[in-house]
Amino acid sequence: MPIESLWPVPFILDPNTFAIDAVVAFCVSVLVTITINAEAQAFMAQFLGDYRPGAKDRLNFNAFLHVGVLGSICYLVGGFGWPRTVEIDPGKFEHPRLYTVLTRAAGPVANLLMGSIVGSIAMLMNAFQYNPRVFLMVVGVNVTTAIYNLIPIPPLAGGVLLSELMPRGFDRVKWWFNQIGPYLILAIILLERIRGESPFGGYLDRLVVAIFKYIKG
């Protein structure tokens, strides 16, 4: 029997339909999502050569160490976001550009894997007649974050790919692109909420819903 979700996917906080259980479930899901995203990036960086002995700021499953201001605001207004930037040293990579992209891409890939794992748990709970609502929220937020990382604006993985593809003579442009990226994302999302038009969501939301339905069965 299909598992029914009581909240929309992607989930966006709406003051007009405020429900404390949805807010709590969403906040828990965001903490899980950003922790998995950040830790996957840290692990991949270490695996590819950027090893830092005792780097507790990177390999630490304390979710609050990975919470960033702009990324958190984006979660509140747009349903997706990003963790505090995981510091890496491309100079330690054998192939700096490629390995930087792989490191940043590890985050959304891990979110998809987490969504799949939690979705399996939700199916088991449903089979034993337990309500998996919170687990479905975790699935939804992880999948939403993973898919929205396709947006070609840093610090999202798609933006990192675009940034690393820039010619070396564009280092100054690349620097500014990375600096204004988070603010540009927030501006786009706020404009979307105000005008009700989504330059990305119209395409990405359909993909989020399709993957979510596939995972939850």
DRENFIVEX-986906 format. One record per residue (C-alpha): residue number from 1; residue in one letter; chain; x, y, z. Coordinates in pm, 1 decimal, m for minus. Layout:
BEGIN
<torkol><bator>NUM</bator><fivo>A</fivo><mike>A</mike><px>X</px><py>Y</py><pz>Z</pz></torkol>
...
END
This chain:
BEGIN
<torkol><bator>1</bator><fivo>M</fivo><mike>A</mike><px>0.0</px><py>0.0</py><pz>0.0</pz></torkol>
<torkol><bator>2</bator><fivo>P</fivo><mike>A</mike><px>145.7</px><py>343.0</py><pz>m91.8</pz></torkol>
<torkol><bator>3</bator><fivo>I</fivo><mike>A</mike><px>257.7</px><py>562.6</py><pz>196.4</pz></torkol>
<torkol><bator>4</bator><fivo>E</fivo><mike>A</mike><px>68.0</px><py>889.9</py><pz>211.3</pz></torkol>
<torkol><bator>5</bator><fivo>S</fivo><mike>A</mike><px>247.3</px><py>1213.0</py><pz>301.7</pz></torkol>
<torkol><bator>6</bator><fivo>L</fivo><mike>A</mike><px>44.8</px><py>1472.2</py><pz>491.6</pz></torkol>
<torkol><bator>7</bator><fivo>W</fivo><mike>A</mike><px>262.1</px><py>1761.8</py><pz>381.5</pz></torkol>
<torkol><bator>8</bator><fivo>P</fivo><mike>A</mike><px>348.7</px><py>1888.4</py><pz>35.0</pz></torkol>
<torkol><bator>9</bator><fivo>V</fivo><mike>A</mike><px>677.0</px><py>1807.5</py><pz>m135.3</pz></torkol>
<torkol><bator>10</bator><fivo>P</fivo><mike>A</mike><px>878.9</px><py>2024.7</py><pz>m170.7</pz></torkol>
<torkol><bator>11</bator><fivo>F</fivo><mike>A</mike><px>778.3</px><py>2158.9</py><pz>169.3</pz></torkol>
<torkol><bator>12</bator><fivo>I</fivo><mike>A</mike><px>786.8</px><py>2535.2</py><pz>224.7</pz></torkol>
<torkol><bator>13</bator><fivo>L</fivo><mike>A</mike><px>696.2</px><py>2703.0</py><pz>552.9</pz></torkol>
<torkol><bator>14</bator><fivo>D</fivo><mike>A</mike><px>375.3</px><py>2900.5</py><pz>510.3</pz></torkol>
<torkol><bator>15</bator><fivo>P</fivo><mike>A</mike><px>258.5</px><py>3137.8</py><pz>788.2</pz></torkol>
<torkol><bator>16</bator><fivo>N</fivo><mike>A</mike><px>m96.3</px><py>3109.6</py><pz>656.0</pz></torkol>
<torkol><bator>17</bator><fivo>T</fivo><mike>A</mike><px>m107.3</px><py>2735.7</py><pz>727.3</pz></torkol>
<torkol><bator>18</bator><fivo>F</fivo><mike>A</mike><px>116.7</px><py>2724.4</py><pz>1034.2</pz></torkol>
<torkol><bator>19</bator><fivo>A</fivo><mike>A</mike><px>123.0</px><py>2384.8</py><pz>1207.0</pz></torkol>
<torkol><bator>20</bator><fivo>I</fivo><mike>A</mike><px>364.1</px><py>2317.9</py><pz>1493.2</pz></torkol>
<torkol><bator>21</bator><fivo>D</fivo><mike>A</mike><px>413.2</px><py>1950.7</py><pz>1404.0</pz></torkol>
<torkol><bator>22</bator><fivo>A</fivo><mike>A</mike><px>508.8</px><py>2041.3</py><pz>1046.1</pz></torkol>
<torkol><bator>23</bator><fivo>V</fivo><mike>A</mike><px>751.4</px><py>2310.8</py><pz>1164.3</pz></torkol>
<torkol><bator>24</bator><fivo>V</fivo><mike>A</mike><px>922.0</px><py>2075.1</py><pz>1411.3</pz></torkol>
<torkol><bator>25</bator><fivo>A</fivo><mike>A</mike><px>946.5</px><py>1795.9</py><pz>1153.7</pz></torkol>
<torkol><bator>26</bator><fivo>F</fivo><mike>A</mike><px>1084.5</px><py>2039.6</py><pz>896.6</pz></torkol>
<torkol><bator>27</bator><fivo>C</fivo><mike>A</mike><px>1349.3</px><py>2178.8</py><pz>1133.3</pz></torkol>
<torkol><bator>28</bator><fivo>V</fivo><mike>A</mike><px>1462.6</px><py>1828.8</py><pz>1231.5</pz></torkol>
<torkol><bator>29</bator><fivo>S</fivo><mike>A</mike><px>1477.8</px><py>1732.3</py><pz>864.6</pz></torkol>
<torkol><bator>30</bator><fivo>V</fivo><mike>A</mike><px>1685.7</px><py>2039.2</py><pz>777.5</pz></torkol>
<torkol><bator>31</bator><fivo>L</fivo><mike>A</mike><px>1938.6</px><py>1958.4</py><pz>1051.8</pz></torkol>
<torkol><bator>32</bator><fivo>V</fivo><mike>A</mike><px>1968.3</px><py>1600.8</py><pz>926.2</pz></torkol>
<torkol><bator>33</bator><fivo>T</fivo><mike>A</mike><px>1999.2</px><py>1716.7</py><pz>565.7</pz></torkol>
<torkol><bator>34</bator><fivo>I</fivo><mike>A</mike><px>2271.4</px><py>1976.9</py><pz>616.2</pz></torkol>
<torkol><bator>35</bator><fivo>T</fivo><mike>A</mike><px>2469.6</px><py>1742.3</py><pz>841.3</pz></torkol>
<torkol><bator>36</bator><fivo>I</fivo><mike>A</mike><px>2469.9</px><py>1465.1</py><pz>582.4</pz></torkol>
<torkol><bator>37</bator><fivo>N</fivo><mike>A</mike><px>2554.6</px><py>1712.1</py><pz>307.5</pz></torkol>
<torkol><bator>38</bator><fivo>A</fivo><mike>A</mike><px>2846.1</px><py>1869.6</py><pz>493.8</pz></torkol>
<torkol><bator>39</bator><fivo>E</fivo><mike>A</mike><px>2989.5</px><py>1543.0</py><pz>626.0</pz></torkol>
<torkol><bator>40</bator><fivo>A</fivo><mike>A</mike><px>2980.2</px><py>1387.7</py><pz>278.6</pz></torkol>
<torkol><bator>41</bator><fivo>Q</fivo><mike>A</mike><px>3179.7</px><py>1680.9</py><pz>143.1</pz></torkol>
<torkol><bator>42</bator><fivo>A</fivo><mike>A</mike><px>3430.4</px><py>1653.5</py><pz>427.6</pz></torkol>
<torkol><bator>43</bator><fivo>F</fivo><mike>A</mike><px>3470.3</px><py>1279.3</py><pz>377.3</pz></torkol>
<torkol><bator>44</bator><fivo>M</fivo><mike>A</mike><px>3517.3</px><py>1316.6</py><pz>1.4</pz></torkol>
<torkol><bator>45</bator><fivo>A</fivo><mike>A</mike><px>3776.0</px><py>1592.9</py><pz>51.0</pz></torkol>
<torkol><bator>46</bator><fivo>Q</fivo><mike>A</mike><px>3975.3</px><py>1371.2</py><pz>285.2</pz></torkol>
<torkol><bator>47</bator><fivo>F</fivo><mike>A</mike><px>3938.3</px><py>1072.7</py><pz>52.8</pz></torkol>
<torkol><bator>48</bator><fivo>L</fivo><mike>A</mike><px>4068.7</px><py>1273.0</py><pz>m244.6</pz></torkol>
<torkol><bator>49</bator><fivo>G</fivo><mike>A</mike><px>4373.8</px><py>1403.6</py><pz>m62.1</pz></torkol>
<torkol><bator>50</bator><fivo>D</fivo><mike>A</mike><px>4278.0</px><py>1704.8</py><pz>148.8</pz></torkol>
<torkol><bator>51</bator><fivo>Y</fivo><mike>A</mike><px>4355.5</px><py>1526.4</py><pz>473.8</pz></torkol>
<torkol><bator>52</bator><fivo>R</fivo><mike>A</mike><px>4354.6</px><py>1733.9</py><pz>791.2</pz></torkol>
<torkol><bator>53</bator><fivo>P</fivo><mike>A</mike><px>4447.7</px><py>1558.2</py><pz>1116.6</pz></torkol>
<torkol><bator>54</bator><fivo>G</fivo><mike>A</mike><px>4211.6</px><py>1652.3</py><pz>1394.9</pz></torkol>
<torkol><bator>55</bator><fivo>A</fivo><mike>A</mike><px>3984.8</px><py>1860.5</py><pz>1171.7</pz></torkol>
<torkol><bator>56</bator><fivo>K</fivo><mike>A</mike><px>3684.8</px><py>1838.6</py><pz>1402.7</pz></torkol>
<torkol><bator>57</bator><fivo>D</fivo><mike>A</mike><px>3519.6</px><py>2131.6</py><pz>1227.9</pz></torkol>
<torkol><bator>58</bator><fivo>R</fivo><mike>A</mike><px>3479.3</px><py>1915.5</py><pz>916.1</pz></torkol>
<torkol><bator>59</bator><fivo>L</fivo><mike>A</mike><px>3425.3</px><py>1562.0</py><pz>1046.5</pz></torkol>
<torkol><bator>60</bator><fivo>N</fivo><mike>A</mike><px>3177.5</px><py>1629.8</py><pz>1322.2</pz></torkol>
<torkol><bator>61</bator><fivo>F</fivo><mike>A</mike><px>2818.1</px><py>1509.2</py><pz>1330.0</pz></torkol>
<torkol><bator>62</bator><fivo>N</fivo><mike>A</mike><px>2708.5</px><py>1802.5</py><pz>1545.9</pz></torkol>
<torkol><bator>63</bator><fivo>A</fivo><mike>A</mike><px>2447.2</px><py>1952.0</py><pz>1314.7</pz></torkol>
<torkol><bator>64</bator><fivo>F</fivo><mike>A</mike><px>2473.0</px><py>2300.4</py><pz>1463.7</pz></torkol>
<torkol><bator>65</bator><fivo>L</fivo><mike>A</mike><px>2838.1</px><py>2326.8</py><pz>1357.8</pz></torkol>
<torkol><bator>66</bator><fivo>H</fivo><mike>A</mike><px>2720.8</px><py>2299.2</py><pz>998.0</pz></torkol>
<torkol><bator>67</bator><fivo>V</fivo><mike>A</mike><px>2436.5</px><py>2552.0</py><pz>1013.7</pz></torkol>
<torkol><bator>68</bator><fivo>G</fivo><mike>A</mike><px>2501.5</px><py>2862.3</py><pz>804.0</pz></torkol>
<torkol><bator>69</bator><fivo>V</fivo><mike>A</mike><px>2300.5</px><py>3184.7</py><pz>812.3</pz></torkol>
<torkol><bator>70</bator><fivo>L</fivo><mike>A</mike><px>2222.5</px><py>3228.1</py><pz>441.1</pz></torkol>
<torkol><bator>71</bator><fivo>G</fivo><mike>A</mike><px>2165.1</px><py>2857.6</py><pz>379.9</pz></torkol>
<torkol><bator>72</bator><fivo>S</fivo><mike>A</mike><px>1924.7</px><py>2839.7</py><pz>673.9</pz></torkol>
<torkol><bator>73</bator><fivo>I</fivo><mike>A</mike><px>1730.7</px><py>3145.7</py><pz>556.8</pz></torkol>
<torkol><bator>74</bator><fivo>C</fivo><mike>A</mike><px>1698.6</px><py>2981.7</py><pz>214.9</pz></torkol>
<torkol><bator>75</bator><fivo>Y</fivo><mike>A</mike><px>1549.7</px><py>2672.0</py><pz>378.6</pz></torkol>
<torkol><bator>76</bator><fivo>L</fivo><mike>A</mike><px>1293.1</px><py>2890.0</py><pz>555.3</pz></torkol>
<torkol><bator>77</bator><fivo>V</fivo><mike>A</mike><px>1183.0</px><py>3077.4</py><pz>243.9</pz></torkol>
<torkol><bator>78</bator><fivo>G</fivo><mike>A</mike><px>1252.3</px><py>2825.4</py><pz>m30.7</pz></torkol>
<torkol><bator>79</bator><fivo>G</fivo><mike>A</mike><px>1242.5</px><py>2474.6</py><pz>116.6</pz></torkol>
<torkol><bator>80</bator><fivo>F</fivo><mike>A</mike><px>1605.8</px><py>2403.2</py><pz>28.9</pz></torkol>
<torkol><bator>81</bator><fivo>G</fivo><mike>A</mike><px>1945.2</px><py>2541.9</py><pz>122.8</pz></torkol>
<torkol><bator>82</bator><fivo>W</fivo><mike>A</mike><px>2302.4</px><py>2450.5</py><pz>200.1</pz></torkol>
<torkol><bator>83</bator><fivo>P</fivo><mike>A</mike><px>2529.3</px><py>2397.7</py><pz>502.3</pz></torkol>
<torkol><bator>84</bator><fivo>R</fivo><mike>A</mike><px>2806.8</px><py>2626.0</py><pz>620.2</pz></torkol>
<torkol><bator>85</bator><fivo>T</fivo><mike>A</mike><px>3087.4</px><py>2607.5</py><pz>365.8</pz></torkol>
<torkol><bator>86</bator><fivo>V</fivo><mike>A</mike><px>3309.1</px><py>2305.3</py><pz>419.0</pz></torkol>
<torkol><bator>87</bator><fivo>E</fivo><mike>A</mike><px>3663.2</px><py>2436.9</py><pz>391.6</pz></torkol>
<torkol><bator>88</bator><fivo>I</fivo><mike>A</mike><px>3881.3</px><py>2254.1</py><pz>140.2</pz></torkol>
<torkol><bator>89</bator><fivo>D</fivo><mike>A</mike><px>4231.0</px><py>2311.2</py><pz>3.4</pz></torkol>
<torkol><bator>90</bator><fivo>P</fivo><mike>A</mike><px>4230.0</px><py>2239.2</py><pz>m372.5</pz></torkol>
<torkol><bator>91</bator><fivo>G</fivo><mike>A</mike><px>4608.9</px><py>2261.9</py><pz>m365.4</pz></torkol>
<torkol><bator>92</bator><fivo>K</fivo><mike>A</mike><px>4615.3</px><py>1923.0</py><pz>m194.1</pz></torkol>
<torkol><bator>93</bator><fivo>F</fivo><mike>A</mike><px>4418.1</px><py>1758.9</py><pz>m473.9</pz></torkol>
<torkol><bator>94</bator><fivo>E</fivo><mike>A</mike><px>4593.1</px><py>1576.2</py><pz>m756.6</pz></torkol>
<torkol><bator>95</bator><fivo>H</fivo><mike>A</mike><px>4338.0</px><py>1723.3</py><pz>m999.3</pz></torkol>
<torkol><bator>96</bator><fivo>P</fivo><mike>A</mike><px>4218.0</px><py>2042.4</py><pz>m823.4</pz></torkol>
<torkol><bator>97</bator><fivo>R</fivo><mike>A</mike><px>3924.6</px><py>2137.7</py><pz>m1046.4</pz></torkol>
<torkol><bator>98</bator><fivo>L</fivo><mike>A</mike><px>3783.7</px><py>1788.7</py><pz>m1090.5</pz></torkol>
<torkol><bator>99</bator><fivo>Y</fivo><mike>A</mike><px>3825.6</px><py>1694.7</py><pz>m725.7</pz></torkol>
<torkol><bator>100</bator><fivo>T</fivo><mike>A</mike><px>3670.6</px><py>2021.6</py><pz>m608.3</pz></torkol>
<torkol><bator>101</bator><fivo>V</fivo><mike>A</mike><px>3359.2</px><py>1945.8</py><pz>m815.4</pz></torkol>
<torkol><bator>102</bator><fivo>L</fivo><mike>A</mike><px>3349.6</px><py>1586.4</py><pz>m686.1</pz></torkol>
<torkol><bator>103</bator><fivo>T</fivo><mike>A</mike><px>3382.4</px><py>1708.9</py><pz>m328.4</pz></torkol>
<torkol><bator>104</bator><fivo>R</fivo><mike>A</mike><px>3094.8</px><py>1954.6</py><pz>m359.0</pz></torkol>
<torkol><bator>105</bator><fivo>A</fivo><mike>A</mike><px>2881.2</px><py>1702.9</py><pz>m552.2</pz></torkol>
<torkol><bator>106</bator><fivo>A</fivo><mike>A</mike><px>2923.3</px><py>1448.4</py><pz>m272.7</pz></torkol>
<torkol><bator>107</bator><fivo>G</fivo><mike>A</mike><px>2681.9</px><py>1652.5</py><pz>m60.9</pz></torkol>
<torkol><bator>108</bator><fivo>P</fivo><mike>A</mike><px>2368.2</px><py>1623.9</py><pz>m278.5</pz></torkol>
<torkol><bator>109</bator><fivo>V</fivo><mike>A</mike><px>2454.1</px><py>1263.3</py><pz>m371.1</pz></torkol>
<torkol><bator>110</bator><fivo>A</fivo><mike>A</mike><px>2461.2</px><py>1181.1</py><pz>0.5</pz></torkol>
<torkol><bator>111</bator><fivo>N</fivo><mike>A</mike><px>2126.0</px><py>1356.8</py><pz>42.7</pz></torkol>
<torkol><bator>112</bator><fivo>L</fivo><mike>A</mike><px>1973.6</px><py>1132.7</py><pz>m224.1</pz></torkol>
<torkol><bator>113</bator><fivo>L</fivo><mike>A</mike><px>2115.5</px><py>825.6</py><pz>m52.3</pz></torkol>
<torkol><bator>114</bator><fivo>M</fivo><mike>A</mike><px>1983.6</px><py>943.2</py><pz>284.4</pz></torkol>
<torkol><bator>115</bator><fivo>G</fivo><mike>A</mike><px>1642.3</px><py>1000.2</py><pz>129.1</pz></torkol>
<torkol><bator>116</bator><fivo>S</fivo><mike>A</mike><px>1643.3</px><py>645.0</py><pz>m4.6</pz></torkol>
<torkol><bator>117</bator><fivo>I</fivo><mike>A</mike><px>1748.1</px><py>495.4</py><pz>329.3</pz></torkol>
<torkol><bator>118</bator><fivo>V</fivo><mike>A</mike><px>1490.3</px><py>690.3</py><pz>529.2</pz></torkol>
<torkol><bator>119</bator><fivo>G</fivo><mike>A</mike><px>1228.0</px><py>608.8</py><pz>266.9</pz></torkol>
<torkol><bator>120</bator><fivo>S</fivo><mike>A</mike><px>1292.4</px><py>238.2</py><pz>327.5</pz></torkol>
<torkol><bator>121</bator><fivo>I</fivo><mike>A</mike><px>1248.1</px><py>294.1</py><pz>701.2</pz></torkol>
<torkol><bator>122</bator><fivo>A</fivo><mike>A</mike><px>919.5</px><py>474.4</py><pz>632.4</pz></torkol>
<torkol><bator>123</bator><fivo>M</fivo><mike>A</mike><px>797.9</px><py>176.4</py><pz>426.5</pz></torkol>
<torkol><bator>124</bator><fivo>L</fivo><mike>A</mike><px>878.7</px><py>m60.6</py><pz>714.1</pz></torkol>
<torkol><bator>125</bator><fivo>M</fivo><mike>A</mike><px>697.6</px><py>162.9</py><pz>962.2</pz></torkol>
<torkol><bator>126</bator><fivo>N</fivo><mike>A</mike><px>396.8</px><py>175.7</py><pz>734.2</pz></torkol>
<torkol><bator>127</bator><fivo>A</fivo><mike>A</mike><px>398.8</px><py>m204.7</py><pz>707.4</pz></torkol>
<torkol><bator>128</bator><fivo>F</fivo><mike>A</mike><px>378.7</px><py>m228.2</py><pz>1087.4</pz></torkol>
<torkol><bator>129</bator><fivo>Q</fivo><mike>A</mike><px>102.2</px><py>33.2</py><pz>1103.8</pz></torkol>
<torkol><bator>130</bator><fivo>Y</fivo><mike>A</mike><px>321.1</px><py>311.5</py><pz>1245.2</pz></torkol>
<torkol><bator>131</bator><fivo>N</fivo><mike>A</mike><px>287.2</px><py>666.0</py><pz>1116.0</pz></torkol>
<torkol><bator>132</bator><fivo>P</fivo><mike>A</mike><px>601.4</px><py>761.0</py><pz>917.9</pz></torkol>
<torkol><bator>133</bator><fivo>R</fivo><mike>A</mike><px>517.0</px><py>1130.9</py><pz>874.8</pz></torkol>
<torkol><bator>134</bator><fivo>V</fivo><mike>A</mike><px>840.1</px><py>1269.9</py><pz>1019.7</pz></torkol>
<torkol><bator>135</bator><fivo>F</fivo><mike>A</mike><px>1045.1</px><py>1022.7</py><pz>815.6</pz></torkol>
<torkol><bator>136</bator><fivo>L</fivo><mike>A</mike><px>865.5</px><py>1132.2</py><pz>500.5</pz></torkol>
<torkol><bator>137</bator><fivo>M</fivo><mike>A</mike><px>955.3</px><py>1491.5</py><pz>578.5</pz></torkol>
<torkol><bator>138</bator><fivo>V</fivo><mike>A</mike><px>1321.8</px><py>1388.1</py><pz>608.1</pz></torkol>
<torkol><bator>139</bator><fivo>V</fivo><mike>A</mike><px>1293.8</px><py>1218.3</py><pz>268.7</pz></torkol>
<torkol><bator>140</bator><fivo>G</fivo><mike>A</mike><px>1131.3</px><py>1523.5</py><pz>112.4</pz></torkol>
<torkol><bator>141</bator><fivo>V</fivo><mike>A</mike><px>1384.1</px><py>1776.9</py><pz>241.8</pz></torkol>
<torkol><bator>142</bator><fivo>N</fivo><mike>A</mike><px>1682.6</px><py>1559.4</py><pz>145.3</pz></torkol>
<torkol><bator>143</bator><fivo>V</fivo><mike>A</mike><px>1549.4</px><py>1501.2</py><pz>m206.1</pz></torkol>
<torkol><bator>144</bator><fivo>T</fivo><mike>A</mike><px>1460.7</px><py>1869.6</py><pz>m249.5</pz></torkol>
<torkol><bator>145</bator><fivo>T</fivo><mike>A</mike><px>1808.6</px><py>1976.7</py><pz>m140.7</pz></torkol>
<torkol><bator>146</bator><fivo>A</fivo><mike>A</mike><px>1974.2</px><py>1723.8</py><pz>m371.0</pz></torkol>
<torkol><bator>147</bator><fivo>I</fivo><mike>A</mike><px>1775.7</px><py>1828.0</py><pz>m679.6</pz></torkol>
<torkol><bator>148</bator><fivo>Y</fivo><mike>A</mike><px>1801.9</px><py>2202.5</py><pz>m618.2</pz></torkol>
<torkol><bator>149</bator><fivo>N</fivo><mike>A</mike><px>2179.9</px><py>2162.4</py><pz>m609.7</pz></torkol>
<torkol><bator>150</bator><fivo>L</fivo><mike>A</mike><px>2149.0</px><py>2142.5</py><pz>m989.5</pz></torkol>
<torkol><bator>151</bator><fivo>I</fivo><mike>A</mike><px>2097.9</px><py>2520.4</py><pz>m995.3</pz></torkol>
<torkol><bator>152</bator><fivo>P</fivo><mike>A</mike><px>2415.8</px><py>2663.6</py><pz>m1155.5</pz></torkol>
<torkol><bator>153</bator><fivo>I</fivo><mike>A</mike><px>2484.5</px><py>2918.1</py><pz>m881.2</pz></torkol>
<torkol><bator>154</bator><fivo>P</fivo><mike>A</mike><px>2740.6</px><py>2864.8</py><pz>m602.0</pz></torkol>
<torkol><bator>155</bator><fivo>P</fivo><mike>A</mike><px>2756.0</px><py>2740.9</py><pz>m332.2</pz></torkol>
<torkol><bator>156</bator><fivo>L</fivo><mike>A</mike><px>2523.7</px><py>2479.4</py><pz>m485.4</pz></torkol>
<torkol><bator>157</bator><fivo>A</fivo><mike>A</mike><px>2699.3</px><py>2192.9</py><pz>m663.5</pz></torkol>
<torkol><bator>158</bator><fivo>G</fivo><mike>A</mike><px>2580.3</px><py>2305.7</py><pz>m1006.0</pz></torkol>
<torkol><bator>159</bator><fivo>G</fivo><mike>A</mike><px>2730.0</px><py>2647.4</py><pz>m941.9</pz></torkol>
<torkol><bator>160</bator><fivo>V</fivo><mike>A</mike><px>3061.1</px><py>2499.2</py><pz>m830.4</pz></torkol>
<torkol><bator>161</bator><fivo>L</fivo><mike>A</mike><px>3076.8</px><py>2301.5</py><pz>m1156.1</pz></torkol>
<torkol><bator>162</bator><fivo>L</fivo><mike>A</mike><px>3012.4</px><py>2616.9</py><pz>m1359.7</pz></torkol>
<torkol><bator>163</bator><fivo>S</fivo><mike>A</mike><px>3270.5</px><py>2808.5</py><pz>m1156.8</pz></torkol>
<torkol><bator>164</bator><fivo>E</fivo><mike>A</mike><px>3538.2</px><py>2543.5</py><pz>m1206.9</pz></torkol>
<torkol><bator>165</bator><fivo>L</fivo><mike>A</mike><px>3471.9</px><py>2535.7</py><pz>m1581.3</pz></torkol>
<torkol><bator>166</bator><fivo>M</fivo><mike>A</mike><px>3566.9</px><py>2901.6</py><pz>m1612.9</pz></torkol>
<torkol><bator>167</bator><fivo>P</fivo><mike>A</mike><px>3902.5</px><py>2964.0</py><pz>m1783.9</pz></torkol>
<torkol><bator>168</bator><fivo>R</fivo><mike>A</mike><px>4193.2</px><py>3048.2</py><pz>m1556.7</pz></torkol>
<torkol><bator>169</bator><fivo>G</fivo><mike>A</mike><px>4196.9</px><py>3404.1</py><pz>m1684.9</pz></torkol>
<torkol><bator>170</bator><fivo>F</fivo><mike>A</mike><px>3855.5</px><py>3451.8</py><pz>m1526.3</pz></torkol>
<torkol><bator>171</bator><fivo>D</fivo><mike>A</mike><px>3978.5</px><py>3407.4</py><pz>m1169.2</pz></torkol>
<torkol><bator>172</bator><fivo>R</fivo><mike>A</mike><px>3846.4</px><py>3749.3</py><pz>m1066.8</pz></torkol>
<torkol><bator>173</bator><fivo>V</fivo><mike>A</mike><px>3504.7</px><py>3676.7</py><pz>m1220.0</pz></torkol>
<torkol><bator>174</bator><fivo>K</fivo><mike>A</mike><px>3505.9</px><py>3337.1</py><pz>m1050.6</pz></torkol>
<torkol><bator>175</bator><fivo>W</fivo><mike>A</mike><px>3580.0</px><py>3497.3</py><pz>m713.7</pz></torkol>
<torkol><bator>176</bator><fivo>W</fivo><mike>A</mike><px>3293.2</px><py>3743.4</py><pz>m746.3</pz></torkol>
<torkol><bator>177</bator><fivo>F</fivo><mike>A</mike><px>3060.4</px><py>3470.7</py><pz>m873.0</pz></torkol>
<torkol><bator>178</bator><fivo>N</fivo><mike>A</mike><px>3129.7</px><py>3264.7</py><pz>m560.8</pz></torkol>
<torkol><bator>179</bator><fivo>Q</fivo><mike>A</mike><px>3088.8</px><py>3566.6</py><pz>m333.4</pz></torkol>
<torkol><bator>180</bator><fivo>I</fivo><mike>A</mike><px>2753.3</px><py>3687.0</py><pz>m465.6</pz></torkol>
<torkol><bator>181</bator><fivo>G</fivo><mike>A</mike><px>2612.8</px><py>3339.9</py><pz>m539.3</pz></torkol>
<torkol><bator>182</bator><fivo>P</fivo><mike>A</mike><px>2434.5</px><py>3284.3</py><pz>m205.2</pz></torkol>
<torkol><bator>183</bator><fivo>Y</fivo><mike>A</mike><px>2276.8</px><py>3631.1</py><pz>m214.8</pz></torkol>
<torkol><bator>184</bator><fivo>L</fivo><mike>A</mike><px>2167.6</px><py>3579.3</py><pz>m575.3</pz></torkol>
<torkol><bator>185</bator><fivo>I</fivo><mike>A</mike><px>1995.6</px><py>3253.5</py><pz>m482.2</pz></torkol>
<torkol><bator>186</bator><fivo>L</fivo><mike>A</mike><px>1813.3</px><py>3420.5</py><pz>m194.0</pz></torkol>
<torkol><bator>187</bator><fivo>A</fivo><mike>A</mike><px>1707.6</px><py>3709.5</py><pz>m416.7</pz></torkol>
<torkol><bator>188</bator><fivo>I</fivo><mike>A</mike><px>1566.7</px><py>3470.8</py><pz>m676.4</pz></torkol>
<torkol><bator>189</bator><fivo>I</fivo><mike>A</mike><px>1376.9</px><py>3270.8</py><pz>m413.8</pz></torkol>
<torkol><bator>190</bator><fivo>L</fivo><mike>A</mike><px>1235.7</px><py>3583.7</py><pz>m247.1</pz></torkol>
<torkol><bator>191</bator><fivo>L</fivo><mike>A</mike><px>1126.0</px><py>3717.3</py><pz>m585.9</pz></torkol>
<torkol><bator>192</bator><fivo>E</fivo><mike>A</mike><px>963.7</px><py>3382.3</py><pz>m654.6</pz></torkol>
<torkol><bator>193</bator><fivo>R</fivo><mike>A</mike><px>768.6</px><py>3398.4</py><pz>m327.4</pz></torkol>
<torkol><bator>194</bator><fivo>I</fivo><mike>A</mike><px>657.0</px><py>3756.1</py><pz>m393.0</pz></torkol>
<torkol><bator>195</bator><fivo>R</fivo><mike>A</mike><px>557.6</px><py>3714.9</py><pz>m757.5</pz></torkol>
<torkol><bator>196</bator><fivo>G</fivo><mike>A</mike><px>453.6</px><py>3349.7</py><pz>m745.2</pz></torkol>
<torkol><bator>197</bator><fivo>E</fivo><mike>A</mike><px>675.5</px><py>3271.8</py><pz>m1043.9</pz></torkol>
<torkol><bator>198</bator><fivo>S</fivo><mike>A</mike><px>959.2</px><py>3023.4</py><pz>m1022.4</pz></torkol>
<torkol><bator>199</bator><fivo>P</fivo><mike>A</mike><px>1249.1</px><py>3028.4</py><pz>m1272.4</pz></torkol>
<torkol><bator>200</bator><fivo>F</fivo><mike>A</mike><px>1374.8</px><py>2693.8</py><pz>m1145.3</pz></torkol>
<torkol><bator>201</bator><fivo>G</fivo><mike>A</mike><px>1095.8</px><py>2536.0</py><pz>m941.5</pz></torkol>
<torkol><bator>202</bator><fivo>G</fivo><mike>A</mike><px>868.9</px><py>2479.6</py><pz>m1237.7</pz></torkol>
<torkol><bator>203</bator><fivo>Y</fivo><mike>A</mike><px>1115.1</px><py>2221.2</py><pz>m1363.4</pz></torkol>
<torkol><bator>204</bator><fivo>L</fivo><mike>A</mike><px>1292.9</px><py>2107.3</py><pz>m1049.8</pz></torkol>
<torkol><bator>205</bator><fivo>D</fivo><mike>A</mike><px>980.7</px><py>2060.8</py><pz>m837.7</pz></torkol>
<torkol><bator>206</bator><fivo>R</fivo><mike>A</mike><px>843.7</px><py>1805.1</py><pz>m1082.5</pz></torkol>
<torkol><bator>207</bator><fivo>L</fivo><mike>A</mike><px>1167.6</px><py>1610.8</py><pz>m1055.9</pz></torkol>
<torkol><bator>208</bator><fivo>V</fivo><mike>A</mike><px>1159.0</px><py>1633.0</py><pz>m674.9</pz></torkol>
<torkol><bator>209</bator><fivo>V</fivo><mike>A</mike><px>803.0</px><py>1500.1</py><pz>m665.0</pz></torkol>
<torkol><bator>210</bator><fivo>A</fivo><mike>A</mike><px>881.4</px><py>1216.6</py><pz>m907.7</pz></torkol>
<torkol><bator>211</bator><fivo>I</fivo><mike>A</mike><px>1183.8</px><py>1100.2</py><pz>m705.7</pz></torkol>
<torkol><bator>212</bator><fivo>F</fivo><mike>A</mike><px>997.2</px><py>1137.4</py><pz>m377.1</pz></torkol>
<torkol><bator>213</bator><fivo>K</fivo><mike>A</mike><px>708.0</px><py>923.8</py><pz>m502.0</pz></torkol>
<torkol><bator>214</bator><fivo>Y</fivo><mike>A</mike><px>951.3</px><py>662.3</py><pz>m632.7</pz></torkol>
<torkol><bator>215</bator><fivo>I</fivo><mike>A</mike><px>1136.8</px><py>642.9</py><pz>m299.4</pz></torkol>
<torkol><bator>216</bator><fivo>K</fivo><mike>A</mike><px>830.8</px><py>625.6</py><pz>m75.9</pz></torkol>
<torkol><bator>217</bator><fivo>G</fivo><mike>A</mike><px>666.4</px><py>361.2</py><pz>m294.1</pz></torkol>
END
